[in-house]
Amino acid sequence: MEPGGASPVCGVADAVIVFDAAVTRMDIVYCGSGRADRTVRMEAGRLIEVVNPRIEELSS
């Protein structure tokens, strides 16, 4: 990723990706692409399939 970029899609094998449980109830989400000047728009369910994150209650 570029400096300043962030993305839930990561090529680091031992990285732990965690999503708030609220994402499972969302339709469309916007997230970082790994570039500071790009954003990804995706169905939340598809993003969960692609990333396979840990789902945790992080906010209330």
Secondary structure, 3 states (H helix, E strand, C coil): CCCCCCCCCCCCCCCCCEEEHHHHHCCEEEEECCCCCCEEEEEHHHHHHHHCCEEECCCC
